[in-house]
């Protein structure tokens, strides 16, 4: 167990006389997932949270911080809607569809203000840290007051998310989302009005006020082709520049059908025609694609972010993950609506869903799943230096127990197919310990979540 230093104004479960893990310390790993594979007896040195050396076959020294089990790079959760966490376990009465679930989601969205948003997101990001996440991509569209009136600070809701990620001890890419219409040729209605800026130019003007910092990068998103008219897409692309650009794509067949009716093109083709595909583009879900869509995404060098636990919870379907990978598309992973926050489960489901769809095992190797969970997800979020245990990378470490009922006897190289979030023992982000012995530095995350959600009418 690694203990936490006291922080001003922060109540933790640790004593104030416990030692601080600081700049220049070394972590000694019983085994570590290096680019060359799982390796025993690895020392990782860092200065100011940046890895300076990785030495395999080294002996543990008294001054080293000892990490048992297998150590992986920090996980990237490439697609999150933090406020959806309030819906977990509350949307299943009577079944329904994605579209009926969306109405319940809107009911939560209508209640949030900057303070309650910060409180809820802090607890959600802490839950992510407990699951090994050190970087999250927040797909953010709750911009204004519930009636659509801008706050005095037009980015106060986004800044609440920045504050939340910093309090939880993880990095964030804020994917500020352009959301202009309630559907093809439909005005925003009800709570949707808080999502919109009127047009893409005003969206870009507002986003220009958001600045990156040491733990936050600013990206952009097109909510979907149903929420951003075709004549506005190019403006969003220009406003995003070379920053990460995400988009919900072909999550539902109804979206594809409506797009074909409106534009005589699939959503993927429409994005391609308006310059929205490219190496900085991540398409989220990409569940219902034609062969030509897969080819376009591959040729563009885009990423696809699968969110398997959400896609099965909402009965979206099983996307063509293997076909996309074979076409040259990088695959990332996200927990999206947080029906589950367990990135091992997201990675494992990528393989298991492929097995169900194909009738074959081994569609993805454990190493491919690990890359989706780490390096590919970080590239998607604009942190290409992260997600690897190599010099120059952020010192983001996740130590996974190999002695739990789930992992005892497991080949460390196949930990992706056995472990769960409950097996995460220690999490380090930028050289700082965020989780130790399965406990977050903020203390009882379950209580934090319960308090935040309890203040909402869900």
DRENNUGU-647332 format. One record per residue (C-alpha): residue in three letters; residue number from 1; x, y, z. Coordinates in steps of 0.5 Angstrom, whole numbers, plus 2048, in hexadecimal, padded with zeros to 3 digits. Each point is the difference from the previous one (the first is absolute). Layout:
N
    aa     i    c1    c2    c3
   ALA   NUM     X     Y     Z
...
//
This chain:
458
    aa     i    c1    c2    c3
   UNK     1   800   800   800
   UNK     2   802   807   7FE
   UNK     3   7FE   806   805
   UNK     4   7FE   807   7FE
   UNK     5   802   806   802
   UNK     6   7FB   805   804
   UNK     7   7FE   805   7FB
   UNK     8   7FD   807   802
   UNK     9   7F9   800   801
   UNK    10   7FF   7F9   7FE
   UNK    11   7FE   7FA   805
   UNK    12   803   7F9   7FE
   UNK    13   800   7FA   804
   UNK    14   808   800   801
   UNK    15   804   803   806
   UNK    16   803   806   7FF
   UNK    17   807   7FD   802
   UNK    18   800   7FB   7FA
   UNK    19   806   801   7FB
   UNK    20   7FF   804   7FA
   UNK    21   801   7FE   7F9
   UNK    22   804   805   7FD
   UNK    23   804   803   7FA
   UNK    24   806   7FB   7FE
   UNK    25   7FD   7FA   803
   UNK    26   801   7F9   7FD
   UNK    27   7FB   7FB   7FF
   UNK    28   802   7F8   800
   UNK    29   7FB   7FC   7FD
   UNK    30   800   7F8   801
   UNK    31   7FE   800   7F9
   UNK    32   7FE   805   7FB
   UNK    33   7FC   800   7F9
   UNK    34   806   803   7FC
   UNK    35   800   802   7F8
   UNK    36   804   7F9   7FF
   UNK    37   7FB   7FC   805
   UNK    38   7FF   7FE   807
   UNK    39   807   801   803
   UNK    40   802   7FE   808
   UNK    41   803   805   805
   UNK    42   800   806   7FC
   UNK    43   802   807   803
   UNK    44   7FC   806   7FE
   UNK    45   804   807   801
   UNK    46   7FC   807   800
   UNK    47   802   807   801
   UNK    48   7FA   805   800
   UNK    49   7FB   7FA   7FE
   UNK    50   804   7FF   7FA
   UNK    51   803   7F9   7FF
   UNK    52   808   801   7FF
   UNK    53   802   7F8   800
   UNK    54   7FD   7F9   800
   UNK    55   804   7FB   802
   UNK    56   7FF   7F9   7FF
   UNK    57   803   7FA   805
   UNK    58   802   805   805
   UNK    59   800   7FE   808
   UNK    60   7FB   804   804
   UNK    61   803   805   805
   UNK    62   7FE   803   806
   UNK    63   7FE   807   7FE
   UNK    64   7FC   7FD   7FA
   UNK    65   7F9   800   800
   UNK    66   7FE   7F9   800
   UNK    67   7FA   7FE   7FB
   UNK    68   7FE   7F9   800
   UNK    69   7FC   7FC   7FB
   UNK    70   800   802   7F9
   UNK    71   801   808   7FE
   UNK    72   7FD   803   7FA
   UNK    73   800   807   7FD
   UNK    74   7FA   804   802
   UNK    75   7F9   7FF   7FD
   UNK    76   7FD   805   7FB
   UNK    77   7F9   800   800
   UNK    78   7FE   803   7FA
   UNK    79   7F9   801   800
   UNK    80   7FC   803   806
   UNK    81   7FA   804   802
   UNK    82   801   801   807
   UNK    83   7F9   801   802
   UNK    84   7FD   7FA   7FD
   UNK    85   803   7FC   806
   UNK    86   7FA   803   804
   UNK    87   7FC   7FB   7FC
   UNK    88   803   7FA   802
   UNK    89   7FB   7FA   802
   UNK    90   7FA   805   7FF
   UNK    91   7FE   7FF   7F9
   UNK    92   7FE   7F9   7FF
   UNK    93   7F9   800   802
   UNK    94   7FB   7FE   7FA
   UNK    95   806   7FF   7FB
   UNK    96   800   805   7FB
   UNK    97   805   803   7FB
   UNK    98   806   804   7FF
   UNK    99   7FB   806   7FE
   UNK   100   7FC   7FF   807
   UNK   101   806   7FF   804
   UNK   102   802   807   7FD
   UNK   103   7FA   803   803
   UNK   104   802   7FE   807
   UNK   105   807   803   7FE
   UNK   106   7FD   806   7FF
   UNK   107   7FC   801   806
   UNK   108   807   7FF   804
   UNK   109   803   805   7FB
   UNK   110   7FB   805   802
   UNK   111   802   800   807
   UNK   112   807   802   800
   UNK   113   803   806   802
   UNK   114   808   802   800
   UNK   115   800   7FE   807
   UNK   116   7FC   7F9   800
   UNK   117   804   7FF   7F9
   UNK   118   807   800   804
   UNK   119   7FE   7FC   806
   UNK   120   7FD   7FA   7FB
   UNK   121   806   801   7FC
   UNK   122   805   800   805
   UNK   123   7FD   7F9   803
   UNK   124   7FF   7FD   7F9
   UNK   125   808   802   7FE
   UNK   126   802   7FD   807
   UNK   127   7FC   7F9   7FE
   UNK   128   804   800   7FA
   UNK   129   806   801   803
   UNK   130   7FF   7FA   805
   UNK   131   7FF   7FC   7F9
   UNK   132   807   802   7FE
   UNK   133   7FE   806   7FB
   UNK   134   805   806   800
   UNK   135   7FD   804   7FA
   UNK   136   7F9   801   7FE
   UNK   137   7FD   803   7FA
   UNK   138   7FA   804   802
   UNK   139   7FA   801   7FB
   UNK   140   7FE   806   803
   UNK   141   7F9   803   7FD
   UNK   142   7FD   803   806
   UNK   143   802   807   7FF
   UNK   144   7FB   805   802
   UNK   145   7FA   800   805
   UNK   146   7FA   7FC   7FF
   UNK   147   7FC   805   7FC
   UNK   148   806   801   7FC
   UNK   149   802   807   803
   UNK   150   808   800   800
   UNK   151   803   801   807
   UNK   152   804   806   801
   UNK   153   806   7FC   7FF
   UNK   154   7FE   7FC   7FA
   UNK   155   805   7FA   801
   UNK   156   7FE   800   808
   UNK   157   7FD   7F9   7FF
   UNK   158   807   7FD   7FC
   UNK   159   804   803   805
   UNK   160   7FC   7FC   806
   UNK   161   802   7FA   7FC
   UNK   162   807   803   800
   UNK   163   800   801   807
   UNK   164   7FD   7F9   801
   UNK   165   805   7FC   7FD
   UNK   166   806   804   803
   UNK   167   7FD   7FE   807
   UNK   168   7FF   7F9   7FE
   UNK   169   808   800   7FE
   UNK   170   7FF   7FE   7F9
   UNK   171   801   804   7F9
   UNK   172   7FA   802   7FC
   UNK   173   7FF   802   7F8
   UNK   174   7FA   804   800
   UNK   175   7FD   7FE   7FA
   UNK   176   7FB   807   7FF
   UNK   177   7FA   7FD   7FC
   UNK   178   7FD   804   7FA
   UNK   179   7F8   7FF   801
   UNK   180   7FC   804   7FC
   UNK   181   7F9   7FC   7FE
   UNK   182   7FC   7FB   803
   UNK   183   800   7FB   7FA
   UNK   184   800   801   7F9
   UNK   185   7FC   807   7FE
   UNK   186   7FE   800   807
   UNK   187   801   806   805
   UNK   188   803   7FF   807
   UNK   189   7FA   7FF   805
   UNK   190   800   7FF   808
   UNK   191   806   7FF   803
   UNK   192   804   7FF   7F9
   UNK   193   800   808   800
   UNK   194   805   800   806
   UNK   195   805   7FC   7FB
   UNK   196   800   805   7FA
   UNK   197   803   806   7FE
   UNK   198   7FC   802   7FA
   UNK   199   805   7FE   7FB
   UNK   200   807   7FE   7FF
   UNK   201   803   806   800
   UNK   202   7FE   802   806
   UNK   203   802   7F9   803
   UNK   204   807   802   7FE
   UNK   205   800   807   803
   UNK   206   7FE   7FD   806
   UNK   207   805   7FA   800
   UNK   208   806   805   7FF
   UNK   209   7FF   802   807
   UNK   210   802   7F9   802
   UNK   211   807   800   802
   UNK   212   805   7F9   801
   UNK   213   804   7FF   806
   UNK   214   804   7FB   803
   UNK   215   7FB   7FB   801
   UNK   216   7FB   802   7FB
   UNK   217   800   800   7F8
   UNK   218   7FA   803   7FC
   UNK   219   7FD   7FD   7FB
   UNK   220   7F9   800   7FC
   UNK   221   7FB   7FC   7FE
   UNK   222   7FA   800   7FB
   UNK   223   7FA   7FD   804
   UNK   224   7FE   7FC   7FA
   UNK   225   7FD   801   7F9
   UNK   226   7F9   801   802
   UNK   227   803   805   805
   UNK   228   804   804   7FB
   UNK   229   7FD   802   7F9
   UNK   230   805   7FE   7FB
   UNK   231   801   808   7FE
   UNK   232   803   801   807
   UNK   233   805   7FA   800
   UNK   234   806   803   7FD
   UNK   235   7FF   806   805
   UNK   236   801   7FB   805
   UNK   237   806   7FD   7FD
   UNK   238   803   807   7FF
   UNK   239   7FF   802   807
   UNK   240   803   7F9   803
   UNK   241   806   801   7FC
   UNK   242   805   7FB   801
   UNK   243   7FD   7FE   807
   UNK   244   7FD   7F9   801
   UNK   245   7F9   800   7FD
   UNK   246   7FB   7FB   802
   UNK   247   7F9   7FE   7FD
   UNK   248   7FA   7FB   802
   UNK   249   7FF   7FC   7FA
   UNK   250   7FB   7FB   7FD
   UNK   251   7FE   7FE   807
   UNK   252   7F9   7FE   7FE
   UNK   253   7FD   7FE   7F9
   UNK   254   7FB   806   801
   UNK   255   806   805   800
   UNK   256   802   7FD   7F9
   UNK   257   7F9   7FF   7FD
   UNK   258   7FF   808   802
   UNK   259   807   802   7FD
   UNK   260   7FF   7FC   7F9
   UNK   261   7F9   803   800
   UNK   262   802   807   801
   UNK   263   807   800   7FC
   UNK   264   800   7FA   7FC
   UNK   265   806   7FE   804
   UNK   266   802   7FC   806
   UNK   267   803   804   806
   UNK   268   807   7FD   7FE
   UNK   269   7FF   803   7F9
   UNK   270   7FD   806   802
   UNK   271   806   802   805
   UNK   272   805   7FE   7FB
   UNK   273   7FD   804   7FB
   UNK   274   800   806   805
   UNK   275   808   7FF   802
   UNK   276   7FE   7FD   807
   UNK   277   804   7FA   7FF
   UNK   278   807   7FF   801
   UNK   279   806   7FE   805
   UNK   280   7FD   804   806
   UNK   281   7F9   7FE   7FF
   UNK   282   7FD   7FB   805
   UNK   283   7FA   7FD   7FE
   UNK   284   7FC   7FD   806
   UNK   285   7FC   7FA   800
   UNK   286   800   7FF   7F8
   UNK   287   7FB   7FA   801
   UNK   288   7FC   800   7F9
   UNK   289   805   801   7FB
   UNK   290   800   7FE   7F8
   UNK   291   807   7FD   7FD
   UNK   292   801   807   7FD
   UNK   293   7FF   803   807
   UNK   294   806   7FC   802
   UNK   295   804   801   7FB
   UNK   296   7FF   808   800
   UNK   297   802   7FF   808
   UNK   298   806   7FC   7FE
   UNK   299   803   804   7FB
   UNK   300   7FF   807   804
   UNK   301   804   7FC   806
   UNK   302   7FB   802   805
   UNK   303   7FE   7FD   806
   UNK   304   7FA   7FC   802
   UNK   305   7FE   800   808
   UNK   306   7FC   7FA   802
   UNK   307   7FC   800   806
   UNK   308   7FE   7F9   801
   UNK   309   7FC   800   807
   UNK   310   7FC   806   7FD
   UNK   311   7FF   7FD   7F9
   UNK   312   7FD   7FA   803
   UNK   313   7FC   804   806
   UNK   314   7FD   804   7FB
   UNK   315   7FF   7FA   7FB
   UNK   316   804   804   7FB
   UNK   317   803   7FA   7FD
   UNK   318   807   7FD   7FE
   UNK   319   804   804   7FC
   UNK   320   805   7FE   7FB
   UNK   321   806   800   804
   UNK   322   805   7FB   7FD
   UNK   323   7FE   803   7F9
   UNK   324   802   807   802
   UNK   325   806   7FE   803
   UNK   326   802   7FC   7FA
   UNK   327   7FE   806   7FC
   UNK   328   806   804   803
   UNK   329   7FB   803   806
   UNK   330   803   801   807
   UNK   331   7FB   7FE   805
   UNK   332   7FF   803   807
   UNK   333   7FB   7FF   805
   UNK   334   7FC   804   805
   UNK   335   7FA   7FF   805
   UNK   336   7FC   805   7FD
   UNK   337   7F9   800   805
   UNK   338   804   7FC   805
   UNK   339   7FB   7FA   801
   UNK   340   807   7FD   802
   UNK   341   806   804   801
   UNK   342   805   7FA   7FF
   UNK   343   805   801   7FB
   UNK   344   802   7F9   800
   UNK   345   7F9   7FE   7FE
   UNK   346   800   805   7FB
   UNK   347   806   7FD   7FD
   UNK   348   7FE   7F9   801
   UNK   349   7F9   801   7FD
   UNK   350   803   802   7FA
   UNK   351   803   7F9   7FF
   UNK   352   7FA   7FD   803
   UNK   353   7FB   803   7FB
   UNK   354   804   7FF   7FA
   UNK   355   800   7F8   802
   UNK   356   7F8   801   801
   UNK   357   800   803   7F9
   UNK   358   805   7FC   7FC
   UNK   359   800   7F9   804
   UNK   360   807   800   801
   UNK   361   805   801   806
   UNK   362   806   804   7FF
   UNK   363   7FE   806   7FC
   UNK   364   804   805   804
   UNK   365   806   7FE   804
   UNK   366   801   802   807
   UNK   367   806   805   7FE
   UNK   368   7FB   803   7FB
   UNK   369   7FB   801   805
   UNK   370   805   803   805
   UNK   371   802   805   7FA
   UNK   372   7F9   802   7FF
   UNK   373   7FF   802   808
   UNK   374   807   804   800
   UNK   375   804   802   7FA
   UNK   376   7FA   801   7FB
   UNK   377   7FB   803   805
   UNK   378   805   805   802
   UNK   379   802   802   7F9
   UNK   380   7F8   801   7FE
   UNK   381   800   805   806
   UNK   382   806   804   7FE
   UNK   383   805   7FD   805
   UNK   384   805   7FC   7FB
   UNK   385   805   800   805
   UNK   386   7FC   7FC   805
   UNK   387   7FE   7F9   800
   UNK   388   807   7FC   800
   UNK   389   805   7FF   805
   UNK   390   806   803   7FD
   UNK   391   804   806   801
   UNK   392   7FD   807   7FF
   UNK   393   7F9   7FD   801
   UNK   394   7FC   803   806
   UNK   395   801   7FB   806
   UNK   396   7F9   7FD   800
   UNK   397   800   7F9   803
   UNK   398   7FB   7FB   802
   UNK   399   802   7FA   805
   UNK   400   7FB   7FA   7FF
   UNK   401   800   7FB   805
   UNK   402   801   7F9   7FE
   UNK   403   7FE   7FD   806
   UNK   404   7F8   801   800
   UNK   405   7FB   7FB   7FF
   UNK   406   800   803   7F9
   UNK   407   807   800   7FE
   UNK   408   803   7FA   805
   UNK   409   804   7FC   7FB
   UNK   410   7FF   804   7FA
   UNK   411   806   801   7FB
   UNK   412   802   807   801
   UNK   413   800   801   7F8
   UNK   414   7F8   7FE   800
   UNK   415   7FE   805   806
   UNK   416   7FC   803   7FB
   UNK   417   7FB   7FA   7FF
   UNK   418   800   7FF   808
   UNK   419   800   807   804
   UNK   420   7FB   804   802
   UNK   421   800   807   803
   UNK   422   800   7FD   807
   UNK   423   807   7FE   7FF
   UNK   424   803   807   7FF
   UNK   425   804   801   806
   UNK   426   804   806   7FF
   UNK   427   7FF   805   7FB
   UNK   428   806   806   7FE
   UNK   429   7FE   806   7FC
   UNK   430   806   804   7FE
   UNK   431   804   7FD   805
   UNK   432   7FB   802   806
   UNK   433   7FC   7FA   803
   UNK   434   7F9   801   7FF
   UNK   435   7FE   7F9   803
   UNK   436   803   7FB   805
   UNK   437   7FE   7F9   802
   UNK   438   7F9   802   7FC
   UNK   439   7FF   806   804
   UNK   440   7FF   807   7FC
   UNK   441   804   806   803
   UNK   442   7F9   803   801
   UNK   443   7FE   7FA   805
   UNK   444   7F9   7FD   7FF
   UNK   445   7FE   801   7F9
   UNK   446   7FA   7FC   801
   UNK   447   7FD   805   805
   UNK   448   802   806   7FB
   UNK   449   7FC   7FD   7FA
   UNK   450   7FA   7FE   805
   UNK   451   800   807   802
   UNK   452   801   804   7FA
   UNK   453   7FB   7FB   7FC
   UNK   454   7FB   801   806
   UNK   455   7FF   807   7FF
   UNK   456   7FE   7FF   7F9
   UNK   457   7F9   7FD   7FF
   UNK   458   801   7FA   7FB
//
